Each structure stands twice: as C-alpha cells, then as structure tokens.
Amino acid sequence: MDKKKIKIAAGLTAVFFLGILTGSLGTGIYVKHRIGRFVKGDLTERHAAIMKKLRNRLDLTLSQRSEIGKIIANALKELSSFRQKHRAEAETVIDNAVEKIKEKLDEEQRHKMDELRRELKVFGLPERRSRRSEN
C-alpha cells in the first residue's frame, strides 16, 4: 500500500472512532440527565413514565387512564412525603455505615471516603430538594 492509501485509511479510522466516542459521550450525558431528573424527585417525570408503561402494557381505556393517573399522582405525593420524613433517619444510617467503613481504611483512604461522601450528598441532598420545592 502506498502512503496516500494509508493516510486515507487512518483518517477514516480516526473519524469512525471519534464518532463512536462522541455518540457514547452524548448518550451518557442524555441518560444521566433523564435518570437524574427521574430519581431526584421530578414527580411529573415519574408520573409520565409510570403512566406510559401502564398504558402500553395494560391497554388502558381513557377513563382508566384518568382514574389510574390520579391514583399514581397521589401515591407519588405520599412517597415523596414519606421520603422527606425519613430522610434524616436514612442519612444517619448511611453516616454510621461510612464511619464503620472508615475504621477499616488508612488515612489517605479516609480522606477519599470523606470526599466521596460529600460528592454523593450533593446529588441526593435534602437541601437541594427543599430549595426546589421553595421555588
């Protein structure tokens, strides 16, 4: 093969792999965003997802959709309230587990564990939820 064909093949290969990388990163960001909204308490998003699944799987009539939609909305509100009431207890359990884990770690690992715990709190923070509900 001459140099020109090698350059073309290398260029096409590079474009191919950059396309894969771009697609993977884009998909990862999209999925993280969608799942993040679902997990972090967007009741509208959860309601829509649940209703879509029920509608598709159960072939619900219009009247069933309306009635079941109200039930789902009420259940989601109750679950949200339950989570808020018990969030402090759950945080205490997690904090206790983290402290027990840290007892098994060396100094550097303890610092990393503290950093990891802070990062995880940022994504599931009660303060973040309360700020959203105040707005």
Backbone hydrogen bonds in HBPLUS format (Angstrom, degrees):
<---DONOR---> <-ACCEPTOR-->    atom                        ^
c    i                          cat <-CA-CA->   ^        H-A-AA   ^      H-
h    n   atom  resd res      DA  || num        DHA   H-A  angle D-A-AA Bond
n    s   type  num  typ     dist DA aas  dist angle  dist       angle   num
A0006-ILE N   A0002-ASP O   3.21 MM   4  6.52 155.7  2.27 150.2 157.5     1
A0007-LYS N   A0003-LYS O   2.93 MM   4  6.12 158.7  1.98 150.3 155.5     2
A0008-ILE N   A0004-LYS O   3.05 MM   4  6.29 156.9  2.11 145.4 151.7     3
A0009-ALA N   A0005-LYS O   2.92 MM   4  6.10 163.6  1.95 147.7 152.2     4
A0010-ALA N   A0006-ILE O   2.84 MM   4  6.00 160.6  1.88 149.8 155.5     5
A0011-GLY N   A0007-LYS O   2.86 MM   4  5.99 158.6  1.90 147.0 153.1     6
A0012-LEU N   A0008-ILE O   2.91 MM   4  6.13 162.9  1.94 152.9 157.1     7
A0013-THR N   A0009-ALA O   2.92 MM   4  6.08 157.1  1.98 146.2 153.0     8
A0014-ALA N   A0010-ALA O   2.88 MM   4  6.08 158.6  1.93 148.2 154.1     9
A0015-VAL N   A0011-GLY O   2.94 MM   4  6.18 161.5  1.97 150.2 155.0    10
A0016-PHE N   A0012-LEU O   2.89 MM   4  6.05 157.7  1.94 146.6 153.2    11
A0017-PHE N   A0013-THR O   2.95 MM   4  6.23 165.7  1.97 155.1 157.5    12
A0018-LEU N   A0014-ALA O   2.88 MM   4  6.05 155.2  1.94 149.9 157.4    13
A0019-GLY N   A0015-VAL O   2.92 MM   4  6.07 149.2  2.01 144.6 152.9    14
A0020-ILE N   A0016-PHE O   3.03 MM   4  6.41 153.4  2.11 146.6 153.8    15
A0021-LEU N   A0017-PHE O   2.94 MM   4  6.13 164.1  1.96 148.1 152.4    16
A0022-THR N   A0018-LEU O   2.85 MM   4  5.99 164.8  1.88 148.6 153.0    17
A0023-GLY N   A0019-GLY O   2.92 MM   4  6.01 164.1  1.94 148.0 152.9    18
A0024-SER N   A0020-ILE O   2.89 MM   4  6.04 158.8  1.93 150.6 156.7    19
A0025-LEU N   A0021-LEU O   2.93 MM   4  6.12 168.4  1.95 153.9 156.9    20
A0026-GLY N   A0022-THR O   2.90 MM   4  6.00 165.2  1.92 150.7 155.5    21
A0027-THR N   A0023-GLY O   2.93 MM   4  6.00 160.3  1.97 145.3 151.0    22
A0028-GLY N   A0024-SER O   2.90 MM   4  6.05 160.1  1.94 148.3 154.3    23
A0029-ILE N   A0025-LEU O   2.95 MM   4  6.18 162.7  1.98 153.9 157.6    24
A0030-TYR N   A0026-GLY O   2.98 MM   4  6.14 162.7  2.01 148.6 153.8    25
A0031-VAL N   A0027-THR O   2.87 MM   4  6.03 171.4  1.87 157.3 159.5    26
A0032-LYS N   A0028-GLY O   2.93 MM   4  6.00 163.7  1.95 147.5 152.8    27
A0033-HIS N   A0029-ILE O   2.96 MM   4  6.09 158.2  2.01 146.6 152.5    28
A0034-ARG N   A0030-TYR O   2.92 MM   4  6.18 167.6  1.93 156.0 159.1    29
A0035-ILE N   A0031-VAL O   2.83 MM   4  5.90 173.7  1.84 158.9 161.1    30
A0036-GLY N   A0032-LYS O   2.79 MM   4  5.64 150.6  1.88 137.9 147.7    31
A0037-ARG N   A0033-HIS O   3.03 MM   4  6.22 159.9  2.07 148.0 151.8    32
A0038-PHE N   A0034-ARG O   3.14 MM   4  6.34 156.1  2.20 143.0 149.9    33
A0039-VAL N   A0035-ILE O   2.79 MM   4  5.97 167.9  1.81 161.4 163.8    34
A0040-LYS N   A0036-GLY O   2.89 MM   4  5.79 157.6  1.94 148.1 154.4    35
A0042-ASP N   A0037-ARG O   3.26 MM   5  5.74 156.4  2.32 176.9 171.4    36
A0043-LEU N   A0041-GLY O   2.91 MM   2  5.64 107.5  2.45 117.4  99.9    37
A0046-ARG N   A0042-ASP O   3.04 MM   4  6.39 161.5  2.08 154.2 159.7    38
A0047-HIS N   A0043-LEU O   2.79 MM   4  5.88 165.6  1.81 150.2 154.8    39
A0048-ALA N   A0044-THR O   2.96 MM   4  6.11 164.9  1.98 147.7 151.8    40
A0049-ALA N   A0045-GLU O   3.00 MM   4  6.21 159.7  2.04 147.4 153.0    41
A0050-ILE N   A0046-ARG O   2.88 MM   4  6.10 167.3  1.90 159.1 162.2    42
A0051-MET N   A0047-HIS O   2.88 MM   4  6.01 169.3  1.89 155.4 159.0    43
A0052-LYS N   A0048-ALA O   2.91 MM   4  5.99 155.7  1.97 145.2 152.1    44
A0053-LYS N   A0049-ALA O   3.10 MM   4  6.30 162.8  2.13 146.8 150.9    45
A0054-LEU N   A0050-ILE O   2.93 MM   4  6.19 167.1  1.95 156.4 160.2    46
A0055-ARG N   A0051-MET O   2.75 MM   4  5.80 163.9  1.77 150.8 156.3    47
A0056-ASN N   A0052-LYS O   2.93 MM   4  6.05 162.1  1.96 148.2 152.9    48
A0057-ARG N   A0053-LYS O   2.91 MM   4  5.97 163.5  1.93 150.6 155.7    49
A0058-LEU N   A0054-LEU O   2.81 MM   4  5.55 158.4  1.86 147.4 153.3    50
A0059-ASP N   A0055-ARG O   3.09 MM   4  5.30 125.4  2.41 129.9 136.4    51
A0065-ARG N   A0061-THR O   2.85 MM   4  6.10 156.7  1.91 152.0 158.8    52
A0066-SER N   A0062-LEU O   3.07 MM   4  6.33 158.4  2.12 148.6 153.3    53
A0067-GLU N   A0063-SER O   3.03 MM   4  6.27 171.9  2.04 153.6 155.2    54
A0068-ILE N   A0064-GLN O   2.78 MM   4  5.78 168.9  1.79 156.4 160.3    55
A0069-GLY N   A0065-ARG O   2.77 MM   4  5.65 147.2  1.88 138.5 148.6    56
A0070-LYS N   A0066-SER O   3.19 MM   4  6.45 151.2  2.27 143.6 149.5    57
A0071-ILE N   A0067-GLU O   3.19 MM   4  6.54 154.9  2.26 143.5 150.3    58
A0072-ILE N   A0068-ILE O   2.84 MM   4  6.09 163.8  1.87 156.3 160.2    59
A0073-ALA N   A0069-GLY O   2.92 MM   4  6.09 162.6  1.96 147.4 152.4    60
A0074-ASN N   A0070-LYS O   3.00 MM   4  6.16 161.7  2.03 147.7 152.4    61
A0075-ALA N   A0071-ILE O   2.91 MM   4  6.13 161.6  1.94 151.0 156.4    62
A0076-LEU N   A0072-ILE O   2.89 MM   4  6.10 159.2  1.94 154.5 159.7    63
A0077-LYS N   A0073-ALA O   3.05 MM   4  6.29 154.2  2.12 145.7 152.5    64
A0078-GLU N   A0074-ASN O   2.95 MM   4  6.22 159.0  1.99 151.3 157.1    65
A0079-LEU N   A0075-ALA O   2.86 MM   4  6.09 158.7  1.91 149.9 155.9    66
A0080-SER N   A0076-LEU O   2.92 MM   4  6.07 155.8  1.98 144.9 151.5    67
A0081-SER N   A0077-LYS O   2.98 MM   4  6.21 158.5  2.03 147.3 153.0    68
A0082-PHE N   A0078-GLU O   2.88 MM   4  6.10 156.9  1.93 148.3 155.2    69
A0083-ARG N   A0079-LEU O   2.87 MM   4  6.10 160.5  1.91 150.4 155.2    70
A0084-GLN N   A0080-SER O   3.01 MM   4  6.25 158.2  2.06 146.9 152.7    71
A0085-LYS N   A0081-SER O   2.98 MM   4  6.24 159.6  2.03 150.9 156.0    72
A0086-HIS N   A0082-PHE O   3.04 MM   4  6.23 150.7  2.13 148.8 156.4    73
A0087-ARG N   A0083-ARG O   2.80 MM   4  5.57 110.6  2.29 144.2 158.4    74
A0090-ALA N   A0086-HIS O   2.99 MM   4  6.26 160.0  2.03 153.8 159.6    75
A0091-GLU N   A0087-ARG O   2.83 MM   4  6.08 159.0  1.88 154.6 160.6    76
A0092-THR N   A0088-ALA O   2.97 MM   4  6.21 151.5  2.06 144.7 152.2    77
A0093-VAL N   A0089-GLU O   3.04 MM   4  6.35 157.4  2.09 149.3 154.8    78
A0094-ILE N   A0090-ALA O   2.96 MM   4  6.22 163.5  1.99 152.7 157.1    79
A0095-ASP N   A0091-GLU O   2.78 MM   4  5.96 163.7  1.81 151.0 156.0    80
A0096-ASN N   A0092-THR O   2.90 MM   4  6.06 158.5  1.95 148.4 153.9    81
A0097-ALA N   A0093-VAL O   3.04 MM   4  6.28 156.7  2.09 146.1 152.4    82
A0098-VAL N   A0094-ILE O   2.88 MM   4  6.16 157.8  1.93 153.2 159.7    83
A0099-GLU N   A0095-ASP O   2.96 MM   4  6.21 157.6  2.01 148.7 154.3    84
A0100-LYS N   A0096-ASN O   3.04 MM   4  6.33 155.6  2.10 147.6 153.9    85
A0101-ILE N   A0097-ALA O   2.91 MM   4  6.16 153.0  1.98 148.5 156.5    86
A0102-LYS N   A0098-VAL O   2.87 MM   4  6.11 158.4  1.91 151.2 157.1    87
A0103-GLU N   A0099-GLU O   3.21 MM   4  6.47 135.8  2.41 138.8 149.0    88
A0104-LYS N   A0101-ILE O   2.91 MM   3  5.48 150.5  2.00 115.4 124.1    89
A0105-LEU N   A0102-LYS O   3.09 MM   3  5.07 162.7  2.12 105.3 110.6    90
A0110-ARG N   A0106-ASP O   2.88 MM   4  6.15 149.6  1.98 153.9 163.7    91
A0111-HIS N   A0107-GLU O   3.10 MM   4  6.47 156.4  2.16 151.1 156.2    92
A0112-LYS N   A0108-GLU O   3.08 MM   4  6.39 158.5  2.13 147.5 153.4    93
A0113-MET N   A0109-GLN O   2.78 MM   4  6.01 150.2  1.87 146.4 155.5    94
A0114-ASP N   A0110-ARG O   2.86 MM   4  6.16 155.2  1.92 149.8 156.0    95
A0115-GLU N   A0111-HIS O   2.99 MM   4  6.25 159.2  2.04 147.8 153.4    96
A0116-LEU N   A0112-LYS O   2.85 MM   4  6.09 157.7  1.90 148.0 154.4    97
A0117-ARG N   A0113-MET O   2.87 MM   4  6.07 159.5  1.91 150.0 155.4    98
A0118-ARG N   A0114-ASP O   2.97 MM   4  6.24 157.0  2.02 147.6 153.7    99
A0119-GLU N   A0115-GLU O   2.97 MM   4  6.26 159.2  2.02 149.7 155.4   100
A0120-LEU N   A0116-LEU O   2.90 MM   4  6.16 159.8  1.94 152.7 158.2   101
A0121-LYS N   A0117-ARG O   2.93 MM   4  6.13 150.0  2.02 146.7 155.0   102
A0122-VAL N   A0118-ARG O   3.12 MM   4  6.38 145.4  2.24 144.4 152.9   103
A0124-GLY N   A0121-LYS O   3.23 MM   3  5.20 136.9  2.43  96.2 107.8   104
A0129-ARG N   A0125-LEU O   3.35 MM   4  6.68 157.3  2.40 145.1 149.9   105
A0130-SER N   A0126-PRO O   2.91 MM   4  6.17 163.1  1.94 154.9 160.0   106
A0131-ARG N   A0127-GLU O   2.88 MM   4  6.06 154.4  1.95 149.9 156.3   107
A0132-ARG N   A0128-ARG O   3.14 MM   4  6.36 154.8  2.21 141.6 147.9   108
A0133-SER N   A0129-ARG O   2.99 MM   4  6.31 156.6  2.04 152.4 158.5   109
A0134-GLU N   A0130-SER O   3.04 MM   4  6.21 133.5  2.27 139.7 151.3   110
A0134-GLU N   A0131-ARG O   3.23 MM   3  5.17 132.4  2.47  93.0 105.7   111
A0135-ASN N   A0131-ARG O   3.28 MM   4  6.51 139.3  2.46 143.7 152.7   112
